[in-house]
Amino acid sequence: MEMQRPSALLVGPQFHGAPSVREWLHRRRCECFLVPTLGEARASIRQRRFDLVLCGSQLPDGAGSSLIEILQGLPVSLFISYPVEDDCIWLPAILDGVNCWGKEALKPKAFMPMIEEVISANRKKSRQGKPLNGDGVH
């Protein structure tokens, strides 16, 4: 049985100009999909399964936090970035389908290990033959 690769949806124009997150995910054998707006993110979520969604806080067509309502209950993890001075912090919004909005913010050094845990959990589910994600939002 072939193991399904985890997939990540990166939402926001900042991911197009800064390949470091994409490269980090690729090295962990994650398939990445980039979209610049919430509208395109919603369309992508309806069309395919994602295990991880990384989103900017402010997008050209609204707030990244609006994805919480759409993704809650699906076995997906959502993190939202907020710019702070020359860097950003990441806020966990959904962890494996469970709303955790309002939990402690993650600095970049804590964010990467958290994403590594999400990817590892998805690989474990895949090896056990469990679906990594639902059929998306209809």
C-alpha positions in Angstrom: 0.0 0.0 0.0 1.4 3.4 -1.0 1.6 6.0 1.7 -0.2 9.2 0.9 1.9 12.3 1.1 0.7 15.0 3.4 -0.6 18.1 1.6 -0.4 21.7 2.7 -2.4 24.7 1.5 -0.5 28.0 1.8 -2.8 30.9 1.7 -1.6 34.4 1.0 0.7 36.4 -1.2 3.5 36.2 1.3 4.1 32.5 0.4 4.8 33.3 -3.2 7.6 35.7 -2.4 9.2 33.7 0.4 10.0 30.1 -0.5 11.5 29.1 2.9 8.3 27.6 4.3 7.5 25.8 1.0 11.1 24.4 0.8 10.9 23.3 4.5 7.7 21.4 3.7 9.0 19.9 0.5 12.0 18.5 2.4 9.5 16.8 4.7 7.8 15.2 1.6 4.7 17.5 1.8 2.9 18.4 -1.3 2.3 22.2 -1.3 -0.4 24.2 -3.0 -0.3 28.1 -3.1 -3.2 30.4 -3.4 -3.2 34.2 -2.8 -6.8 34.8 -1.6 -9.5 33.4 0.7 -11.8 32.8 -2.3 -9.2 30.6 -3.9 -8.5 28.8 -0.6 -12.2 28.0 -0.2 -12.4 26.7 -3.8 -9.2 24.6 -3.2 -10.6 23.1 0.0 -13.8 22.1 -1.8 -11.8 20.4 -4.6 -9.1 18.5 -2.6 -8.0 17.3 0.8 -5.5 19.1 2.9 -3.8 18.0 6.1 -2.3 21.4 6.9 -3.4 25.0 6.1 -1.0 27.9 6.7 -2.6 31.3 6.2 -1.8 34.9 6.5 -3.9 37.0 8.9 -4.9 39.6 6.4 -5.5 38.6 2.8 -6.7 40.7 -0.2 -10.3 39.5 0.3 -10.6 39.2 4.1 -9.2 37.8 7.3 -7.5 34.4 7.4 -9.4 33.5 10.6 -12.5 33.1 8.5 -11.2 29.7 7.5 -11.7 28.4 11.0 -15.4 28.0 10.5 -14.9 26.2 7.2 -12.2 23.8 8.5 -13.5 23.1 12.0 -14.4 19.4 12.4 -12.3 18.3 9.4 -9.1 16.4 10.3 -6.9 19.3 9.3 -4.6 21.7 11.1 -4.8 25.5 10.5 -2.2 28.0 11.6 -2.5 31.8 11.0 0.6 34.1 10.8 0.7 37.6 12.1 3.5 39.9 11.2 5.5 41.2 14.1 8.4 43.7 13.4 10.8 41.8 11.1 9.2 38.4 11.7 5.9 36.8 12.4 4.1 34.7 15.1 1.9 31.8 14.3 -1.5 31.2 16.0 -2.8 27.7 16.1 -6.5 27.9 15.0 -7.4 24.2 14.4 -5.4 21.1 15.4 -6.6 17.9 13.7 -10.2 19.3 13.4 -10.4 20.8 16.9 -10.8 24.5 17.3 -8.0 25.9 19.4 -8.3 29.5 18.5 -6.9 31.7 21.3 -4.2 29.3 22.4 -0.7 30.6 22.9 1.1 32.1 19.9 4.1 30.3 18.5 7.3 32.0 17.6 9.1 30.6 14.5 11.4 28.4 16.6 8.4 26.7 18.3 6.3 26.7 15.1 8.5 24.4 13.1 8.5 21.6 15.7 4.7 21.9 15.9 4.3 21.5 12.2 6.7 18.6 12.3 4.3 16.9 14.9 1.4 17.6 12.6 3.2 16.0 9.6 4.3 13.0 11.7 0.8 12.4 13.0 -0.6 12.5 9.4 2.1 10.0 8.3 1.2 7.7 11.2 -2.5 7.8 10.2 -1.6 7.1 6.6 0.4 4.0 7.6 -2.5 2.8 9.7 -4.8 3.1 6.6 -6.8 5.9 8.1 -8.0 8.8 5.9 -5.8 11.9 6.4 -8.7 14.3 5.8 -12.3 14.4 5.0 -13.8 15.0 1.5 -13.5 18.7 1.9 -16.3 21.3 2.3 -19.2 21.2 -0.1 
